[in-house]
Amino acid sequence: MQALRFLQTEVAEVADHASAEGDVLRELIAPLLGRPAPFSPTAATSPEAVTPETFRARREVFEQLMVFFPPEAKEPSAGLVEVINWYEEGGGD
């Protein structure tokens, strides 16, 4: 709910709703409202269409939004290799 409120109050006020920026905002808000995201020419249609720069930018936004979620709703902060090492050292006993 906080993510939706943030998008509606902070981002929507400064977004240009008549441009591609507005399309992106609608794509971000739609799933939070339980609606399918509207089709937009800015949306990638396949994973191959996502450039490394786009992936990094999306990941950065995702990580910024994650501050609004409790720890149990987030992905683990430890990497898979760290978890395996911890388990092999007897941490799983």
Protein Blocks (a to p, Z undefined) as FASTA:
>chain_A
ZZmmmmmmmmmmmpcfkbmklmmmmmmmmmmnopacdddfkbcfbfklpcfklmmmmmmm
mmmmmmmpcfklpccfbdfklmmmmmmnopmZZ
